[in-house]
Amino acid sequence: MIRFPDDEPRPALTLPSRIGWQIYYSEIIFCDPPCLVLQAVPEFAGGSHDLAQRGIVWDVFALIESIKHPGAHQVLTADCGYAPDVYIEERVLISHPDHNTVIWDLDIAGLRPALDKTLIGDHEGFVRLVFAREQYETDIRALVRALQQAGRGPVPVTALDSCTHGLQRLLAGYPACDSLPVDELEPNIKGMALERLLELDASEPWPRTPL
């Protein structure tokens, strides 16, 4: 049971959670040949169910950093990489209170677009998510592997979601095109995100470091 000192702010909600995702090909880029933009849409306890439509994605590199050390991490961001574009105004405060636990504190006002409004309601303050440390790391490694598999392509056109931007143009204008390579991973904050992703070894140790 989590105990709070008398002067410590208490979360509006405390939820057990895991790191989940949906692999999403958000857009077709019409170069020669046409290619795809890859994203990982977040799934977590208390999260909104329309994050793909809102343009909110996981930053997989920030998630890896959150394994290595506690702090304020921009794990939830805009597909363009600039969080305020989707009205996310705060980072997630991530702590490692012991060897078995990872805790996220999500500011409700600053992260409201990413949160389930039916669950959050009129709550103020912050939501606390509690992760089992071993499962947290296992899930993030699995996300890395899933993105790597998706990013190596090619992707059959029949596997694309109807919401993929440009799909109807592709079907009408490129009838012979039956698969597409992946060209970009979003967010692409530091550049070469897809290339950096494909270079990762999801089995290597990610040692913890103090603040």
C-alpha positions as CSV (number, residue, x, y, z in Angstrom):
1,M,0.0,0.0,0.0
2,I,1.3,3.5,-0.9
3,R,1.5,5.8,2.1
4,F,1.6,9.5,1.8
5,P,3.2,12.0,4.2
6,D,0.7,14.4,5.6
7,D,2.1,17.3,3.5
8,E,2.4,15.4,0.2
9,P,-0.2,16.1,-2.5
10,R,-2.4,13.1,-3.1
11,P,-3.3,11.9,-6.6
12,A,-6.8,12.4,-7.8
13,L,-6.6,8.8,-9.1
14,T,-4.1,6.0,-8.6
15,L,-4.2,3.2,-11.3
16,P,-2.1,0.1,-12.0
17,S,-0.9,0.3,-15.6
18,R,1.2,-1.2,-18.3
19,I,2.8,0.2,-21.5
20,G,0.6,-0.7,-24.5
21,W,0.5,0.5,-28.1
22,Q,-1.0,0.3,-31.5
23,I,1.3,0.2,-34.6
24,Y,-0.1,2.9,-36.9
25,Y,0.9,4.0,-40.4
26,S,-0.4,7.5,-40.3
27,E,0.4,8.9,-43.7
28,I,1.5,8.0,-47.2
29,I,4.3,10.3,-48.5
30,F,4.0,10.6,-52.3
31,C,7.6,10.4,-53.4
32,D,9.1,7.9,-55.8
33,P,8.2,5.4,-54.7
34,P,5.4,6.3,-52.2
35,C,6.3,5.4,-48.6
36,L,4.8,5.4,-45.1
37,V,5.1,7.2,-41.8
38,L,5.2,5.0,-38.8
39,Q,3.9,5.8,-35.3
40,A,3.2,4.0,-32.0
41,V,-0.2,5.1,-30.6
42,P,-0.2,5.0,-26.7
43,E,-2.3,2.7,-24.6
44,F,-2.1,3.1,-20.9
45,A,-4.5,3.1,-17.9
46,G,-6.5,6.3,-17.9
47,G,-5.5,7.2,-21.5
48,S,-7.9,8.6,-24.1
49,H,-9.1,6.1,-26.7
50,D,-8.7,8.5,-29.7
51,L,-5.1,9.4,-29.5
52,A,-4.4,8.5,-33.1
53,Q,-7.0,11.0,-34.2
54,R,-5.5,13.6,-31.9
55,G,-2.0,13.0,-33.2
56,I,-0.6,11.9,-29.8
57,V,2.1,9.3,-29.9
58,W,4.7,7.5,-27.8
59,D,8.3,8.8,-28.0
60,V,10.0,5.4,-27.8
61,F,13.4,7.0,-27.1
62,A,11.9,8.9,-24.1
63,L,10.4,5.7,-22.8
64,I,13.8,4.0,-22.9
65,E,15.3,7.0,-21.0
66,S,12.5,6.6,-18.4
67,I,13.8,3.1,-17.7
68,K,17.4,4.4,-17.2
69,H,16.7,7.3,-14.9
70,P,13.8,9.1,-13.2
71,G,12.7,12.6,-14.0
72,A,10.4,14.6,-16.2
73,H,10.1,12.7,-19.6
74,Q,8.2,13.7,-22.7
75,V,7.0,10.2,-23.3
76,L,3.7,11.5,-24.6
77,T,4.0,14.0,-27.5
78,A,2.7,15.2,-30.8
79,D,3.4,13.2,-34.0
80,C,5.4,16.3,-35.2
81,G,7.5,16.2,-32.0
82,Y,6.3,19.5,-30.6
83,A,3.9,18.6,-27.8
84,P,2.1,21.9,-27.5
85,D,0.7,21.4,-31.0
86,V,-1.6,18.8,-29.5
87,Y,-2.1,20.9,-26.3
88,I,0.2,18.8,-24.2
89,E,1.8,21.3,-21.9
90,E,3.6,19.1,-19.4
91,R,6.0,16.2,-19.3
92,V,5.3,13.0,-17.3
93,L,7.0,13.0,-13.9
94,I,8.5,9.5,-13.6
95,S,10.0,8.1,-10.4
96,H,11.7,4.9,-9.3
97,P,10.7,4.6,-5.6
98,D,12.2,1.1,-5.3
99,H,13.7,-1.7,-7.4
100,N,10.3,-3.1,-8.2
101,T,8.2,-0.1,-9.1
102,V,8.0,2.7,-11.6
103,I,5.5,5.6,-10.9
104,W,4.1,8.1,-13.4
105,D,2.5,11.3,-12.2
106,L,0.5,12.9,-14.9
107,D,-0.7,16.5,-14.5
108,I,-4.3,16.6,-15.4
109,A,-4.4,20.1,-16.7
110,G,-1.2,19.8,-18.7
111,L,-1.9,16.4,-20.1
112,R,-5.6,16.4,-20.4
113,P,-5.7,15.8,-24.2
114,A,-4.0,12.4,-23.6
115,L,-6.4,11.4,-20.8
116,D,-9.8,9.7,-20.8
117,K,-12.2,12.5,-20.1
118,T,-14.9,10.1,-18.9
119,L,-12.5,8.8,-16.2
120,I,-10.9,12.1,-15.3
121,G,-14.1,14.1,-15.3
122,D,-13.8,17.2,-13.2
123,H,-10.7,16.0,-11.2
124,E,-7.9,18.4,-10.7
125,G,-4.3,17.7,-9.7
126,F,-2.6,14.6,-11.0
127,V,-3.2,11.0,-11.9
128,R,-0.7,8.4,-10.6
129,L,0.1,5.3,-12.6
130,V,1.9,2.4,-10.9
131,F,3.9,0.0,-13.0
132,A,5.7,-3.2,-12.0
133,R,9.3,-2.4,-12.9
134,E,10.1,-5.7,-14.6
135,Q,6.9,-5.6,-16.7
136,Y,7.5,-2.0,-17.5
137,E,10.9,-2.7,-19.0
138,T,9.6,-5.9,-20.8
139,D,6.8,-3.9,-22.4
140,I,9.1,-1.1,-23.7
141,R,11.5,-3.7,-25.1
142,A,8.5,-5.3,-26.8
143,L,7.5,-2.0,-28.2
144,V,10.9,-1.4,-29.7
145,R,10.8,-4.8,-31.3
146,A,7.3,-4.2,-32.7
147,L,8.4,-0.8,-34.2
148,Q,11.5,-2.4,-35.7
149,Q,9.5,-5.1,-37.3
150,A,7.0,-2.6,-38.6
151,G,9.7,-0.3,-39.8
152,R,11.6,-2.8,-41.9
153,G,8.6,-3.2,-44.2
154,P,7.5,-3.4,-46.9
155,V,3.9,-3.1,-45.7
156,P,1.0,-4.5,-47.8
157,V,-1.4,-1.9,-48.9
158,T,-4.2,-4.2,-47.7
159,A,-2.8,-3.9,-44.1
160,L,-3.3,-0.2,-44.0
161,D,-6.0,1.5,-41.9
162,S,-8.7,3.3,-43.7
163,C,-7.7,6.4,-41.7
164,T,-4.2,6.4,-43.2
165,H,-3.9,9.8,-44.9
166,G,-3.5,9.4,-48.6
167,L,-4.8,5.9,-48.9
168,Q,-7.6,6.7,-51.3
169,R,-5.2,8.7,-53.5
170,L,-2.9,5.7,-53.6
171,L,-5.6,3.3,-54.5
172,A,-6.9,5.6,-57.3
173,G,-3.6,6.7,-58.7
174,Y,-1.3,3.7,-58.1
175,P,-3.3,0.6,-58.8
176,A,-0.2,-1.6,-59.3
177,C,1.2,-0.6,-55.9
178,D,0.6,-3.5,-53.5
179,S,3.1,-2.7,-50.8
180,L,5.0,0.4,-49.4
181,P,8.3,0.9,-47.6
182,V,8.5,2.8,-44.3
183,D,10.5,6.0,-44.6
184,E,9.9,7.8,-41.3
185,L,9.2,7.2,-37.6
186,E,7.3,9.9,-35.7
187,P,8.1,11.8,-33.7
188,N,11.4,12.6,-35.5
189,I,12.7,15.1,-33.0
190,K,16.4,14.7,-33.4
191,G,16.3,13.4,-37.0
192,M,17.0,10.0,-38.4
193,A,14.5,8.5,-35.9
194,L,13.7,5.4,-38.0
195,E,17.4,4.7,-38.6
196,R,18.2,5.1,-34.9
197,L,15.3,2.8,-34.0
198,L,16.6,0.1,-36.3
199,E,20.0,0.3,-34.8
200,L,18.7,-0.4,-31.3
201,D,19.4,-3.7,-29.6
202,A,16.2,-4.4,-27.6
203,S,18.1,-7.1,-25.7
204,E,21.0,-5.1,-24.4
205,P,21.1,-3.9,-20.8
206,W,19.6,-0.5,-20.1
207,P,21.4,0.3,-16.8
208,R,19.7,2.6,-14.3
209,T,21.4,5.9,-13.5
210,P,20.6,8.4,-10.7
211,L,19.2,11.8,-11.3
